[in-house]
């Protein structure tokens, strides 16, 4: 995972990578998720993917001069926001060692014991307390129905949902069950994140077939709604056919005022159906999740 010049992030990353206890907890999560519940992967690979996606999203926002909440409210730095997002990404599902139900609540209790020691010596006490508090909020609020207070929490929630490449979709489905959940999850080919002059975060989802739209409409749209990413993110889902990409639909997920201009005053994400493949921005800032 690229830490760029963020030495605080590097220190925390190194501690996570060398923490046998934490990594053993990740393995316990996957026993419950995959073997016992028949869910998709929630272990080491999932956390690595979510952490990478979350940092890409946050850095796109930072480059567009979108200020993280920890900077606005606590007068800390963009580097500290990266640490918050990283911790939320790798610890948000810890509660699944006990149970899937209410795992976001259980995760907070477990993470509250782990985060302070991961930060010890990296931050003085005041900053360590703030980073801990902000990271715990991202963990508690990563589920769609939980109100969010910070930009960083929205980044973690959306990054979690974007771990959907080739059957890795976050919608739980029973292994081998031929329902819309399984079929749509298997139809996701790739996920790319870039920025453009139109939006700081452009998410491009390529699909083998149209059933993948279920993943976008039933999961991702709900994950973005109500976060502070609204207004800064756009999602394009497209099917590759005959060596070309045909855009099926574009989801413009903005603020309430933006949605009102599209004919919706509810503040919920709106969708525009595009059939001719127009609207592809050509800005060169693509970053793949691979």
C-alpha positions in Angstrom: 0.0 0.0 0.0 1.6 3.3 -1.0 2.1 5.6 2.0 3.7 8.3 -0.2 5.5 10.8 2.1 3.2 10.1 5.1 5.7 8.7 7.7 3.0 8.5 10.3 0.9 6.3 8.0 4.0 4.2 7.3 4.6 3.6 11.0 1.1 2.5 11.6 1.0 0.4 8.5 4.2 -1.4 9.6 2.7 -2.1 13.0 -0.4 -3.5 11.4 1.6 -5.7 9.1 3.6 -7.1 12.0 0.8 -7.5 14.5 0.2 -11.3 14.6 -2.7 -10.9 17.1 -4.6 -8.6 14.8 -4.0 -10.7 11.7 -5.2 -13.8 13.6 -8.4 -11.9 14.4 -8.8 -11.3 10.6 -8.5 -15.0 10.1 -11.1 -15.7 12.7 -13.5 -13.2 11.0 -13.2 -15.2 7.8 -13.9 -18.5 9.5 -17.3 -17.0 10.6 -17.9 -15.2 7.3 -16.9 -17.7 4.7 -17.0 -21.1 6.3 -19.9 -20.7 8.7 -22.1 -18.1 7.1 -21.3 -18.6 3.4 -20.5 -14.9 2.9 -17.9 -13.3 0.7 -14.3 -12.8 2.0 -14.0 -10.5 5.0 -10.4 -11.3 5.9 -6.9 -10.0 5.1 -7.5 -9.6 1.4 -10.7 -7.6 2.0 -9.0 -5.2 4.4 -6.0 -4.6 2.1 -8.4 -3.9 -0.8 -10.6 -1.5 1.2 -7.5 0.3 2.6 -6.1 0.9 -0.8 -9.4 2.1 -2.3 -10.1 4.4 0.7 -6.7 6.1 0.4 -7.2 6.6 -3.3 -10.5 8.2 -2.8 -9.3 10.4 0.1 -6.2 11.6 -1.9 -8.4 12.5 -4.9 -10.5 14.6 -2.6 -7.4 16.2 -1.0 -6.0 17.1 -4.5 -9.3 18.8 -5.2 -8.9 20.8 -2.0 -11.8 19.0 -0.2 -10.9 19.3 3.5 -11.1 16.2 5.7 -13.2 16.6 8.9 -10.2 16.0 11.2 -8.6 19.1 9.6 -11.8 21.2 9.9 -12.8 20.2 13.4 -9.5 19.3 15.2 -7.0 21.4 13.2 -4.9 18.3 12.4 -3.5 17.5 8.9 -4.3 15.6 5.7 -1.7 13.0 6.7 -3.7 12.4 10.0 -6.9 12.0 7.9 -5.1 9.2 6.0 -4.2 7.4 9.2 -7.9 7.7 10.3 -9.1 6.2 7.0 -6.5 3.5 7.0 -7.4 2.4 10.6 -11.1 2.4 9.7 -10.5 0.4 6.6 -8.6 -2.4 8.3 -10.6 -2.6 11.6 -14.2 -2.0 10.5 -15.3 -5.6 10.5 -13.5 -6.8 13.7 -16.8 -7.5 15.4 -17.5 -10.4 13.1 -15.2 -12.5 15.2 -18.2 -12.8 17.5 -21.2 -12.4 15.2 -22.4 -10.8 12.0 -25.4 -9.1 13.7 -24.4 -5.7 15.2 -20.8 -6.3 14.2 -20.2 -2.6 13.8 -20.9 -2.1 17.5 -18.7 -5.0 18.5 -16.0 -3.7 16.2 -15.8 -0.4 18.1 -15.1 -2.1 21.4 -12.4 -4.2 19.9 -10.8 -1.4 17.9 -10.8 0.9 20.9 -8.4 -1.6 22.6 -6.2 -2.0 19.5 -5.9 1.5 18.0 -4.1 3.3 21.0 -1.3 0.8 21.0 -0.9 1.0 17.2 -0.5 4.8 17.6 1.7 4.8 20.7 4.9 6.6 20.1 3.6 7.9 16.7 1.4 10.5 18.2 1.4 12.4 21.5 -1.6 11.7 23.8 -3.9 14.5 22.6 -3.5 13.6 18.9 -3.6 9.9 19.7 -7.0 10.4 21.4 -8.3 12.4 18.4 -7.2 9.8 15.9 -8.7 7.0 17.9 -12.0 8.8 18.3 -12.2 9.7 14.5 -11.3 6.2 13.5 -13.9 4.6 15.8 -16.6 6.8 14.2 -15.6 5.5 10.7 -15.9 1.9 12.1 -19.3 2.4 13.8 -20.8 4.3 10.8 -19.6 2.0 8.0 -23.1 0.4 7.7 -25.6 2.2 5.4 -28.2 2.9 8.0 -25.9 4.7 10.5 -25.7 8.6 10.3 -22.3 9.9 9.6 -20.5 13.0 10.9 -17.2 13.0 8.9 -15.8 12.9 5.4 -13.5 10.2 6.5 -16.4 7.9 7.5 -17.9 8.3 4.1 -14.6 7.3 2.5 -14.4 4.1 4.5 -18.1 3.2 3.8 -17.8 3.7 0.1 -14.4 1.9 -0.1 -15.9 -1.1 1.7 -18.7 -1.3 -0.9 -16.2 -1.0 -3.8 -14.6 -4.3 -2.9 -16.8 -5.9 -5.6 -14.4 -7.1 -8.3 -15.2 -10.5 -9.9 -17.4 -12.0 -7.2 -16.0 -10.1 -4.3 -19.2 -8.1 -3.9 -20.2 -7.0 -0.4 -23.8 -8.2 -0.8 -23.8 -11.5 1.1 -24.8 -14.5 -0.9 -24.8 -18.2 -0.3 -22.0 -20.0 -2.0 -23.3 -21.8 -5.1 -26.7 -20.3 -4.9 -27.9 -19.2 -8.3 -29.8 -16.1 -7.3 -29.5 -12.4 -8.4 -27.0 -11.7 -5.6 -24.6 -14.4 -6.9 -25.1 -13.7 -10.6 -24.7 -9.9 -10.2 -21.6 -10.3 -8.0 -19.9 -12.6 -10.6 -20.7 -10.1 -13.4 -18.4 -7.3 -12.0 -15.2 -7.3 -14.0 -13.2 -4.4 -12.7 -13.4 -1.2 -10.6 -11.3 1.8 -11.4 -11.1 5.1 -9.5 -9.9 8.4 -11.2 -10.6 12.1 -10.9 -11.8 14.5 -13.4 -12.5 18.2 -13.8 -16.2 17.4 -13.2 -15.9 15.4 -9.9 -12.9 14.6 -7.7 -13.9 10.9 -7.6 -15.0 9.0 -10.6 -15.7 5.3 -10.0 -15.9 3.3 -13.2 -17.3 -0.2 -12.9 -16.9 -2.5 -15.9 -19.2 -5.6 -16.1 -19.4 -8.8 -18.1 -23.2 -8.4 -18.3 -26.1 -6.1 -17.2 -26.9 -8.1 -14.0 -24.0 -6.2 -12.3 -26.2 -3.1 -12.2 -27.9 -4.8 -9.2 -24.7 -4.4 -7.2 -24.5 -0.7 -8.1 -28.2 0.0 -7.5 -28.8 -2.1 -4.4 -25.5 -1.6 -2.6 -23.3 1.2 -3.8 -26.0 3.8 -4.2 -27.2 3.2 -0.6 -23.6 3.4 0.7 -23.0 6.8 -0.9 -26.3 8.3 0.2 -26.0 10.4 3.3 -22.2 10.5 3.3 -20.2 13.7 2.9 -18.9 12.3 -0.4 -22.2 13.3 -2.0 -21.4 16.1 -4.5 -17.9 14.9 -5.0 -18.4 11.4 -6.5 -19.9 10.0 -9.7 -20.3 6.3 -10.6 -20.4 4.9 -14.1 -21.4 1.3 -14.7 -20.7 -0.1 -18.1 -20.7 -3.4 -20.0 -17.8 -4.4 -22.3 -19.1 -5.7 -25.6 -17.2 -6.4 -28.8 -14.0 -4.7 -27.8 -15.8 -1.5 -26.8 -17.5 -0.2 -23.6 -21.1 0.7 -23.7 -22.3 2.9 -20.9 -25.4 1.5 -19.3 -26.1 4.0 -16.6 -24.5 6.9 -14.8 -25.2 7.6 -11.2 -24.6 11.3 -10.3 -24.5 11.3 -6.5 -24.5 14.9 -5.3 -25.8 17.2 -2.8 -29.5 17.9 -2.2 -29.3 21.0 -4.3 -27.7 19.1 -7.2 -30.3 16.4 -7.0 -33.1 19.0 -6.9 -31.8 20.3 -10.2 -32.2 16.8 -11.5 -35.8 16.7 -10.4 -35.3 15.1 -7.0 -35.7 17.1 -3.8 -35.1 14.2 -1.5 -31.3 14.5 -1.3 -31.0 10.9 -2.5 -28.7 9.8 -5.3 -30.2 10.1 -8.8 -29.6 8.0 -11.9 -29.5 9.0 -15.6 -29.6 6.2 -18.2 -27.2 6.7 -21.1 -27.5 4.4 -24.1 -25.0 5.9 -26.5 -21.9 5.8 -24.4 -21.5 9.5 -24.2 -20.2 11.4 -21.2 -16.8 9.7 -20.9 -14.4 12.2 -19.4 -10.9 12.0 -20.8 -8.9 13.4 -17.9 -5.8 11.3 -17.3 -5.7 10.5 -13.6 -6.9 6.9 -13.6 -5.9 4.6 -10.8 -6.9 0.9 -10.8 -7.8 -0.9 -7.7 -5.5 -3.8 -8.7 
